[in-house]
Each structure stands twice: as structure tokens, then as C-alpha cells.
Amino acid sequence: MTLDQAWYARDTRDWTCEAPDGAAAAFHRGLPGYAPTPLVEAPVLASELGVGRLFVKDEAARFDLRAFKYLGASWAGFRVVAARTGYTGPATLDGLRSHLASAPSGAVSGPGAVSGPGAVGPGRFGALTLISATDGNHGRAVARTARLLGLPARVYVPKGVPDVVIDRINAEGARLTVVDADYDGAVMAARADADGAGGMLIQDTAWDGYEQVPSWIVAGYETLFAEIDAQLAAAGAAGFGGAGAGLMSVPVGVGSLAQAAVAHYRRPGLPRPDRPLLLSVEPDTAACVLRSLADGAPASVPTAATVMNGLNCGTPSSIAWPYLRDGLDAAIAVTDADAQDAVAALSSAGVSAGPSGAAGLAGLRAALTGAGAAARRRALGLALGLGLDAGNGAVVVCLSTEGPLAAG
């Protein structure tokens, strides 16, 4: 293990965990507009990083929400509402919506109510409402899920969230409240609201006593990694080239996406050469996972404004932590300038990303190039100086988790 202020590394590839639940994949295939997002090969960036092949998973193309979060929010929203209302039919939003609409009609009253044709009234289920806190894309995804089910949504955001994020959530019909606090404070506000009648909290972080819904969100992200496996195979890089030197870079907020990555690539029965090293990337102003790995226990850190607003989280998810503690191979913190430079670099490779999405590439650059890179590369087990066509060159996957903020 190595550790300094912004870097942590070891090798966890001999550790295994319970295999992830793949049930969400069929559900996602039934959603309007579903298609696997592109896995874009970026040879110029691979050359810059000194690796064999670099692929970028472009989540800006995920539905029309331009971020991976809908995979988790839609599956968890479906599971929560189905459980609350006793729905046992096909695992589709249309089936669940029909079930809700079959109740005696009535108008949902109060702020955030959904009205108009197809809106679901309280009926025998009561006035159900999806509630969440967010610093960006998760809240929009929850609001979209609610809208497709004909239900109202209430979303809480911390101060400093960009106006474009607020506008996108409002456009989904949610009632939005800006909380004079950081992300953790917004979560507390959402928790308090969800204690009311009909409130259903759809939160992508966990704490003691609130684990089931976040676990469904993580299960929803399994679809993304299954897509990557199929796409790597199609590109002749199945099993990360079989070289035992693969690497995946994952942007981290509370750690739910990284938990899904660990669950997928540390599942029993997966040969060791097919297990990439997993690198988490955080803003240097909100590096709660890096701090927790250094401490050996979950830690909360103070946060500050960052262009990586989707990663501006001060406390790891309680259910993610055991996976991150035992299954992450490395963690690194990057600056706002690093993220902005990575946005431009991804654009040159044909990938549109926002700063949070580009953090994955920023982390790879920070880990594999510049001062001290030789030691970091040795810690990651990557050979130096491999050409792009080298048969044993390292295969690296970078998750670009969101599109640019300026896009519609």
C-alpha cells in the first residue's frame, strides 16, 4: 500500500464478493429510448497515458438525461413503488403505472402534484411522492421516474448547485427546494420530508437503517458494466486483453457507482486476469473515499465548491464502504483545473463530458503521467512504454459519467 495526500494504492484482485443482481438489465431494456451507451476508443489519449488501449464509456448518451444515474433511480423507484403498492406484475414502468392508475381516481393535492391526463390520484394507495436529495443528475433521474409513473416528486439540492441543474430538475415537474447547506444537509432535509405520509425516499447513499433502496440503485448500475464487457469483447479486448494489467477509472461521490464496479469485477468465478484494477477519482475538495481508505474507516470530510458538483459529497455510503475498503485498488484526488483540462481532452476524442464525468480521465492523467508517475504506475502494475499495438498492452477503461452542463 502507498499513501500520500492525494493518492492511495494496493492490489485487491484476489478478494471476492457476492455476485451482483442482474435483474435490472431486462427492466432497462424496456424503458423508452434504452440503448447501450457507446464505448469509444481513444488511441491518442492512450498514447498520452502510455497504455495499450483506452476506451471511454460515454454516459452522455444515456437516454436523454445525459448521465448514468437513471439506471439506478429508475430501478430503485420501480422497486420502491411496487413494494409499497403490492404490484407483482411485469417489471416495467408501464405495468406499474397501469397498476397505479387502476386505483380509484382522485387528485393529488399539495405542492409538486402531478396533474393532467394520466396523473395518478391517491386512491387506495394514498398520495405517493418520490423524494430525493441531489447535487445534480440523481435528482433529475428520480424526477423523471416519478413523472413516468404519474407521481409527484420533491427534490432537495444544496446551495451552490448550478442553475442549469436546477432548471433540468424543474423541467421534469418536480418541486425543488434549495437547502442552505452542503450535500449532506440536503440529504437530511429529504429524510425529514420522507417521514411524512406517502413519502418514498429514493436516495443513492445509505446509512444505518436505510440500506435497501440504495442497494437497488447500485443493482441498477450493473447494466452499465455488463454493457462494457460486451463492448470490450466486440472490440477484441475481452477480459481487459487477458494481460492482467487492465485498469478502470471510476468517478466517485458517495461511492455507489464504485460499489457497483467492485461487485461486478470482484464477483466469484471471474478469472484474475479479467479483473481490472479499480481506481476511484474524487475532487480534492471532497475526497471522502480517499480519506476513509487512509483512515481504514468511513470518514466525513468538509466540502467546498467545485466544478465537479456531481461528486461534491462529504460522506461515503454505508453500504458502499465495505466494497470500497476491500475492493478498490487505488484512489486519487484531482483539482478543478484537472477536470476542466480533461473535458477538453475528451472533446478532442469525440466524447462530450461535464467536469464530473471527465474526472475519470483527470484521475488517469494524474495517476499515470507527470511527477511521481513511475512509482504510481508500479503500484498499479502497469508496464511502461507499451506501444498501441503491443499484444500485452494494458487495456484501460475510463467512465465518463455525464454530459456537459451547458447541454440541454
N, C-alpha and C positions, 0 to 999 in steps of 0.2 A: 504494500500500500504506500502511496505517496500522497502528501497533502501539503498545500500551501494556501495562501489566502483565497485563491480563485480556482483551485484545481484539486481533484481527488481521483485516485485510480487504484484499481486492483483487478483481479480476474475472477468472475463468478460463474464461469461457464460449466462448472461441474455441479452447480446447485440446480435443483429442480423444484417445481411447484405444481399444484393441481392444474390440469389442463383447462383452458378457458371454455366457456359455454359458447357454442357456435350457433345457437338458435336464432340469434338476431339477424343472421345473413338473409334468410328467407323472407323475414319481415321487411328488411330494407329493399330487397328486390321488388317488393310490391308497392313501394312508395312512389308517388308521382315524380317522374324525372330521374329515377335512380339509374346510375351507370357507374362503373368503376372509374375513379379519377385517374388521370394519366400518371405514369411513371416515366419521367423524362430523363434520358441520358444526357449528361453534360460533360463531354470529353475535355473541353477547355478548362473547366473548373477541376476536373480530375487531375489534369496535368499540373495545375497550380498547387493542388494539395499533395501531389506526389503519390497518388494511389492508382490502382489499375483501372477501375471503372467507378464512376459516380452516377447515381440515379437520384432524382428528386421526385418525391411523391407530392404532386401538385393538388392540394386540397382547396385551392381557389375555385376549382371546377366542381365542388361538391354541391349538387342540386343548384339552386340559385341563391344559396345562403353564403357561399364562398368561404366555407370553413368546415372543419371536420366535426364540429360539435353536434350537429344534428343527428349523427349516427347514435350518439349516446342519449341525447334528450328525447328523441322520438321513441326509442325502445323503452326507456325508463318511463316516459309519460304514458305509453301504451300499457305497460305492466301495472303501473300505479292505478290508473283509472279502471282497468279491467278488474283488478283485485278489489277496489272499492265498490264496484257495481255488480260484481258476481258474473262478469262476462266470461264465457268459456268457448266462444265460437272461434272462427279462423283468426289467426294472428295478423290482422290487417287493421289499419286505421279506419277504413271504410266499414268493416264489420263492427268495430267498436262504436263508431259514430251512429250506425243504424240501431245498435242496441240502446244507446243513449236516447236517440230520437223516438224510440218505441215507448218511452215513458210518457205518462200524461203530460200534455204540453203546458207550458207556463212561461212567463218571462223571468229571466234572471235579472234581479234588480241590484242597484248599487253601482259604485264606480267600477269601471272595467268590464261591465256586462257586454256580452255579445248579443246583438240584435239582428233582425232581418231574417230572410228565408233560411231555413236550415239550422238556426240557432237552437241550442238545446236548453230547454227550461228545467227548473228544479225537479218537477215530477216526484217520483218515488225515490230519487237519488239525492235530493237536496240540491242546493246551489253550489255545485262543484266548481272550484277555481284552482288553476295551476299557479304556483307561487315559486319564485326563484330570486336569488341574488346573482349578480354577474358583473364582470368588468368588461364584457364585450359579447362574444359570439354565443356563449351558452344561453344567455337570457333571450337572445333573438330566436334561438332554436327552440326553447321552451315555449315562447310566444307563438311560434309557427305551429308547433304541435297542438297547442290549445286551440288555435284558430281552425285547424283542420278537423278537430273534434267538435267544433261548435261551442267551445267553452271559453270563459274569460280567463285572463292571466294578469297577474300583478308581478312586476319585476322591480327589484331594488338594485341601484347602482351606486358605487362610491363616488365621492366628489372627484373631479378631475377627469372623468371619462369623456372622451371627445364627443362633440356634438353629433358627428356623423353616426356614432354608435347609438346614441340616444334616438336619433331620427329613425334608424333602421328598426329598433325595437318598437317604437311608436307606430311605425308603418304596419306592424303585424297585429295591431289592435290591442296591445297590452296597455294597462295602466302602469306608468313608470314613475318611480319615486327616487330622487337623488338624495342619498344619505350623506350627512356631513361627517363622514368617517372614511376609513380605508375599506378594502375588500372584506376583511374580517368583520368590520362593523356592519356592512351591508348584509352579510350572511346572518348576523344576529337579528337584524330588522326583519328579514324574510322569515326566520324561525319564529319570531314572535307573532307575525301575521298569520302564519300557517297553523297556529294553535286555535284559530277561530273555526267556527262551523264550516264544513265544506272545503277547507283549505288543504291542498295537497302540495307539499314541498318537493320540488324536483331540483335537488342540489347536487353538484358534481364534486362535493367534498364530503367527507364523513367525520363523525365524532362519536363518542360513546353513546350508544342508544340509537344512532341514526346511521345504519350501515347498509340496509337492503337496497334503498333507492340508488345510492352511489355505486353499489356493486352492479346494478342493472345498467347504469351508464357506462361503466368500464366494459361490461359484456358487449355493449353496442359497438365499442371501438374495435372489437375483434374483427369485424368486417374489413376494416382498413388493412390489417396485417395479412389477412387471407388474400386480399387483392394483391398486395405486394408480392407474396410468394408466387402466385400465378404469373404475375408480370415478370418477375425475375426469371422464372423458368422459360417463359416465352422469349426472353432476351438472351438466353444461354448463360444465365448466371444463377441457376437454381442452387440453393444451399450456399449462397454468397460465394459462388465459384468453387466451393469444396476445398478452399485453401486454408480454412481455419483462421483466417485473418480478416473476416468481414467485420464491418462496423456500421451501426445505425445511430444517428443523431436525432434526439427527441427533445423538442422544446418542452419546458416544464413550468407549470404554475403550482397547483396543489398536488400534482403528480398522478392524476387519474389516467392520462394517456400513457405515461411511462409505465404505470402499473399494468396496463393492457399489453404493452410491448414485452415486459418481463414475463407475464403469464403466457404469451404466445411463444416466445423464443426460449423459455426455460421449462417448457412442458415435458413431461416424461416421454421417453421414446424418441425424442429428436436427437439425431447424432450430433456429437460435439462439433464437428466441422461445419454443421449447418446452423450453429448458434452464434450469431454475431455478438461482438462486444457492444454494449449499450451505453451510450453517452447521453447524459441529461444536460440541458443548457438552460440557464436562467439569467435574468437581468442581475447585474451586480448590486442593484438597489433592492432586490427582493429574493435573495438566494437562500430560501428556507431549506431546500433539499440539500444543498451543499453544506450548510451549517449543521443540519441534522446528521448527515453522514460523518462529518468531522467529530460531532459530539457522541455519536453512537446511540442517539435517542432523538425522538421528534423535538424539534426546536421551533419556536416562533421568532421571527425577526421583524424589526421595524421596516417599513417600506417607504419609498419615496417615488415621486413622479418619474415615469419612464415612457418612452415611445412604445415599449413593448407592453402596452396596457393589459393585454390578454394574459400576461404572465406575472402581473403585479400582485402576487399573493404571498402572505407572510407566514402561513402555517401549512404543513403537509396534511393531506387527507389521512385520517387514522387507518383506513383500510389499505391505502396505498403504501404506507410506511414500511410494513414488513417486506413487501415486494421490492421496494427501492433499497432498503437496507441490505437485503440478501442477493438481489438480482441485478443491480446497476453495477457496471464495471468502471464507470468514470463519471465525473460531474465537473462542470466548468461554469463560470460566470462571465458574462460579456457586457460590454458597455453599450449605451445608446448609439454611439458612433459606429461600433462594430456592426450592430443590427442594420443601421442605415446603409452602410457600405455593402452589406450582404443583400439588401433589397436591390441595389443597383446591379450587383453581380448576377443575381438570379434573373433579373430582367434581361441581361445580355444573353442568358441561356434560354430565354423564351418562357420563363416562369414569372408570373405576376404575384408578388407577395407583399404583405404588410410587414411591419417590423417584428411582430410576434412570430409570424410564420417564418421570417428569414432568420430568426435566432438560431435555428438548427445549423444553417450554413455558417453563421458567425461563430458558433461554437467549434465547428470543424476547423475553420481557419485559425482560431485561437489555439486549438489543441495541436494542430499538425504543422503549423508554419511559425516563423518568427523566432524570437529569442527563447531558448529553452525547449524548442520543439523536439530536438533529438531525444531528450530524456522522456518527454511526454509520449513520443511515438514508441519508444521502447516499452514504456509502461502499458501501452495499448497493444503491443505485439504486432505492430505493422512494420513490414520490411521497408527499407528506404530505397529510393532510386529505381523503382519498378516502372518500366515503360507501359504505355497504354495497352500494348498488345501482349504483354508478358502473361504467359499462361497461368502463373501463380500470383498474379497481381491482386491486391486487396480490392474487394468489392465493397463500396460504401453506399449506404442509403441515407439520404437527408429528408426528414419530414418537413415540408413547407406547409404549415397547418392552416394558413388563412390567406386570403387575397388582400390587396391594398385597401386601406381605409377610404381612400378617395373614390373607389369604385362604387357604383350604385348598389 
